[in-house]
Amino acid sequence: MTARLSGKVALISGGATGMGGASSLLFAKEGAKVGIVDINEEAGLAMVAEIKAAGGEAVFAKADVSDPDQVEAAVDAVSRAFGPINVLFNHAGTIVIKPFLETTLEEWDWLMAVNVRSMFLVTKAVLPQMIGAGGGSIICTSSISAELATPNEVLYDTTKGACHMFARAIAVEYRDQNIRCNAVCPGFIATPHGHREVELLTKYGVDVSDAAIAAQQGRMGLPEDVAKAALFLASEDSAFVSGQRLFVDNGFSAM
Ligand SMILES: NC(=O)c1ccc[n+]([C@@H]2O[C@H](COP(=O)([O-])OP(=O)(O)OC[C@H]3O[C@@H](n4cnc5c(N)ncnc54)[C@H](O)[C@@H]3O)[C@@H](O)[C@H]2O)c1
């Protein structure tokens, strides 16, 4: 069987750890040349070494994805290494968890920048070369939180609602240039982000115990569960799928 991303050049923001890291490994295994763009240099370089040790191809470019100059330089580094990018996984993101009235304007601006402005910056930097190369697939990490609100997550839920709509609007505007764009919406996933979320929600009295998560989604999700869904959206297997939101939550959002 041919590798599903053979001939593809994939840029994965937040590709050093968690679901982004699992996607870096899987996309490389499926034949893509992978550019990992992340603020965590140590983990990013370790991921490149792991991919190379398994016979894949990858480069790391350090960037804070909310910073225009750093994004420009990182996208440039990836396309200089491997050629035009035709798969973009906008995954980097983070969270603020606290009662709404305790959140600050600085936190609002920071989270909007890391979770939403980043998608604007990276997509704007990549899209011209994607169109020039004949098309491509963009995947944006949204969340169940784009549609299901959790107490103490007003800022986060708002950013994820924006990611949802960003993906749909790009899909509609660029369809006729052979660009597909979809959102992937994970439930609770066992990553550094997911563990921190569970810990902080528990501190604020929200029930995210193992039993509560089992009732909502059967079990804690694994980074690989989401990487496999992202692979589907990145590959030609989803050639007629665009503007969609793929929930990877084992039924949580269907309840
Ligand atoms: N884990 C969950 O339960 C869950 C559920 C739904 C959505 N998400 C989404 O997944 C993403 C978090 O990823 P994860 O859960 O795989 O955990 P993670 O924390 O392991 O991965 C996030 C990656 O993004 C990088 N990153 C963070 N800020 C950055 C910045 N400013 N510039 C560049 N890189 C940056 C981190 O260094 C890290 O490698 C977020 O977009 C989050 O909204 C997570």
The ligand as a Gaussian input file, in Angstrom:
#p B3LYP/6-31G(d) Opt

LIG

0 1
 N       -5.570000      18.182000      24.996000
 C       -6.847000      18.435000      24.919000
 O       -7.658000      17.913000      25.691000
 C       -7.360000      19.343000      23.822000
 C       -8.708000      19.265000      23.458000
 C       -9.179000      20.069000      22.430000
 C       -8.311000      20.909000      21.756000
 N       -7.011000      20.965000      22.126000
 C       -6.131000      21.853000      21.358000
 O       -4.885000      21.234000      21.102000
 C       -3.852000      22.221000      21.132000
 C       -2.910000      21.910000      22.297000
 O       -2.180000      20.814000      21.941000
 P       -2.032000      19.447000      22.703000
 O       -3.260000      19.135000      23.483000
 O       -1.567000      18.519000      21.667000
 O       -0.977000      19.764000      23.848000
 P        0.511000      20.266000      23.938000
 O        0.474000      21.313000      24.983000
 O        1.382000      19.074000      24.107000
 O        0.862000      20.870000      22.507000
 C        0.816000      22.211000      22.194000
 C        2.051000      22.517000      21.364000
 O        1.928000      23.852000      20.895000
 C        3.137000      24.534000      21.194000
 N        2.864000      25.951000      21.371000
 C        2.139000      26.521000      22.369000
 N        2.161000      27.863000      22.215000
 C        2.892000      28.131000      21.107000
 C        3.266000      29.314000      20.437000
 N        2.906000      30.526000      20.871000
 N        4.031000      29.227000      19.326000
 C        4.418000      28.013000      18.864000
 N        4.102000      26.851000      19.460000
 C        3.342000      26.907000      20.572000
 C        3.658000      23.876000      22.447000
 O        5.041000      24.108000      22.639000
 C        3.318000      22.421000      22.212000
 O        4.337000      21.744000      21.502000
 C       -4.519000      23.541000      21.339000
 O       -4.823000      24.127000      20.092000
 C       -5.768000      23.128000      22.078000
 O       -6.783000      24.084000      21.963000
 C       -6.531000      20.213000      23.137000

